[in-house]
Each structure stands twice: as structure tokens, then as C-alpha cells.
Amino acid sequence: MEMEERFTELERRIAALEGMEAPTRPETAGGDFWALEGFKAELAEAGPRGADGGVLFTGSVRLPTEERYEWQFGAFTERLLDEDWAETADSFAALGHPVRLRLLREILGGRRTAAELAELPETGTTGQIYHHLRQLTGAGWLHASGRGRYEVPAARVVPLLVAFTAARP
């Protein structure tokens, strides 16, 4: 075992003993900033449009339901700063409630019907759950797939996990 691998394993074991979550990162042969370095090369190839930089997020996800999603998105800084950020307020507002976040997590985990979601403790009445589901559906975080079934649209799975990751302290 290489020194870095041994150190990471020791950190994981210590964190488990202390009851803390160990910091993790994907193990890659490309170094700590492999995605960033590749993106910077892409920005350089974009010429003047890429001169101010950009943002890239990507993910490869397998949910507990065995569904798999791969997704990436990149945007130039200039475009992002020129957009009207107020247009995203409803999307962020829909994520701004603990019950809605719980519902999203449960739906990603496989509970797809309103009835299954209503069985969860501390999520409120059936009427309150439907209110939250409407908010999430209206903002595009959920899609009603018929017969009281809900799913996170494929194009929103990785962005949802990125938003959650970015919001963590």
C-alpha cells in the first residue's frame, strides 16, 4: 500500500472510532484536481469565451434503487454573471424546507408514492405532503409519473446532489 492510501485508511478508521464521518474523495490516478485541470484545458481551448473561467459539475451516481445516472454541465463565468439570478429563486425556495429535502432523499432512495411518503414520521399530514410535492414538482425537482408516483427527473439527480454537497457546512 502506498503512503497516501495507508494514511487515508487510518483517517477512515479513526473517524469510525470517534463516530465521525471520514472525509472522502474519489480515488483517482490523476491527482487531487484532475477534473479541474481538464476543465481548465477546455477553457483554454475555448479562446476568449473561456478567458474568465467557468464552472463545471459532474457526477456518476448509483442510487439504492440501482438506477444509474451520469451527468455533467459546464458554463462560462461571463454567461453566469450576466444571467438574471432572480429567475432561480423558486428552484432554491423549493429546496428551502426540511420536509421537502427529506421527501427528495426518500424518493431517491426508492419511496416513490405519496402513500409511502405519508408513512414517514415527522413529514406532516397527507395534505402537507402533497403541498410539498407540488412545490417540488413546480420547481422541476420532481416529476409526477402517474398514480401518485414521483421521481426526480434524470437530468436533476446529479444537480440535486451537487446542490446538497455545496450547501453542506
C-alpha positions in Angstrom: 0.0 0.0 0.0 1.2 3.5 -0.8 1.7 6.0 1.9 -1.3 8.1 0.9 -3.6 5.1 0.8 -2.4 4.0 4.2 -3.0 7.5 5.6 -6.5 7.7 4.1 -7.3 4.3 5.6 -6.0 5.4 9.0 -8.2 8.5 8.9 -11.2 6.4 8.0 -10.6 4.1 10.9 -10.0 6.9 13.4 -13.2 8.7 12.2 -15.2 5.5 12.6 -13.8 5.0 16.1 -14.7 8.6 17.0 -18.2 8.3 15.4 -17.4 10.9 12.8 -17.7 10.7 9.1 -14.3 10.5 7.4 -13.5 12.9 4.6 -13.7 11.1 1.3 -12.8 11.8 -2.2 -12.8 9.5 -5.2 -9.6 7.6 -5.6 -8.0 8.5 -8.9 -4.7 8.3 -10.6 -5.0 11.9 -11.8 -4.2 13.7 -8.6 -6.4 15.9 -6.4 -7.5 18.3 -9.1 -7.9 16.0 -12.1 -11.3 17.3 -13.1 -10.3 21.0 -12.6 -7.1 20.6 -14.7 -9.1 19.0 -17.5 -11.7 21.8 -17.4 -9.0 24.5 -17.4 -7.6 22.9 -20.6 -11.1 23.0 -22.1 -11.5 26.7 -21.1 -8.1 27.5 -22.7 -9.2 25.8 -26.0 -12.4 27.9 -25.9 -10.4 31.0 -26.5 -11.7 34.4 -25.5 -15.0 32.9 -24.2 -13.1 30.8 -21.6 -10.7 33.6 -20.6 -12.8 34.5 -17.4 -13.1 30.9 -16.4 -16.1 28.8 -15.8 -17.9 26.3 -13.6 -18.1 22.6 -14.1 -20.1 20.0 -12.1 -20.4 16.3 -12.9 -21.4 13.1 -11.3 -21.8 9.4 -11.8 -24.4 8.1 -9.4 -25.9 4.7 -8.5 -29.0 5.1 -6.2 -30.1 2.5 -3.7 -32.8 1.5 -6.3 -29.9 0.5 -8.7 -30.7 3.3 -11.1 -27.7 4.9 -12.6 -27.1 8.5 -13.7 -24.2 10.2 -15.3 -24.3 13.9 -15.9 -22.1 16.9 -16.4 -22.6 20.6 -17.0 -20.3 23.5 -17.6 -20.8 27.2 -18.0 -18.6 30.2 -18.7 -18.3 32.7 -15.9 -19.4 35.6 -18.1 -22.6 33.9 -19.0 -23.4 33.0 -15.4 -22.7 36.6 -14.2 -24.9 38.1 -17.0 -27.9 35.9 -16.2 -30.8 37.1 -14.0 -30.3 35.1 -10.8 -33.8 36.0 -9.6 -35.1 33.5 -12.1 -33.7 30.7 -9.9 -35.4 31.8 -6.7 -38.3 29.4 -7.0 -36.0 26.5 -7.5 -33.9 27.4 -4.4 -37.1 28.2 -2.4 -38.5 24.7 -3.2 -35.3 23.2 -1.6 -35.6 25.5 1.4 -37.7 23.3 3.7 -36.5 20.3 5.7 -39.5 18.2 4.9 -39.0 18.8 1.1 -35.4 17.8 1.4 -36.4 14.6 3.3 -39.0 13.8 0.6 -36.4 14.2 -2.1 -34.0 11.9 -0.3 -36.7 9.3 0.3 -37.7 9.4 -3.4 -34.1 9.0 -4.5 -33.9 6.1 -2.0 -36.9 4.3 -3.6 -40.1 5.5 -1.8 -41.9 6.8 -4.8 -45.6 7.0 -3.9 -47.4 9.6 -1.9 -48.7 6.8 0.3 -45.2 5.6 1.1 -44.1 9.1 1.9 -47.1 9.7 4.1 -46.0 6.7 6.3 -42.7 8.5 7.2 -42.6 10.1 10.7 -42.3 13.8 11.0 -43.3 14.7 7.5 -46.8 16.0 8.3 -50.3 15.2 7.2 -51.1 13.8 3.7 -52.3 17.3 2.7 -49.0 18.8 3.8 -47.0 16.2 2.0 -49.0 16.9 -1.2 -48.3 20.6 -0.7 -44.5 19.9 -0.5 -44.7 17.6 -3.5 -46.5 20.3 -5.6 -43.8 22.8 -4.7 -41.0 20.4 -5.7 -42.8 19.4 -8.9 -43.5 23.1 -9.8 -39.8 23.9 -9.4 -38.7 20.9 -11.6 -37.1 18.9 -8.8 -39.8 16.2 -9.1 -41.9 14.7 -11.9 -45.3 13.1 -11.2 -45.2 9.8 -13.1 -48.8 8.8 -12.6 -50.9 7.1 -9.9 -49.4 9.2 -7.1 -45.8 8.2 -8.0 -43.0 10.7 -8.1 -39.4 10.7 -9.3 -36.5 13.1 -9.6 -36.1 13.7 -13.3 -32.9 12.1 -14.6 -31.4 15.5 -15.5 -31.9 16.7 -12.0 -30.4 13.8 -9.9 -26.8 14.9 -10.1 -27.6 18.7 -9.8 -29.6 17.9 -6.7 -26.7 16.0 -5.1 -24.3 18.8 -6.2 -26.6 21.4 -4.5 -26.7 19.4 -1.4 -23.0 18.9 -1.4 -22.4 22.6 -1.9 -24.7 23.6 0.9 -23.0 21.4 3.5 -21.0 23.2 6.1 
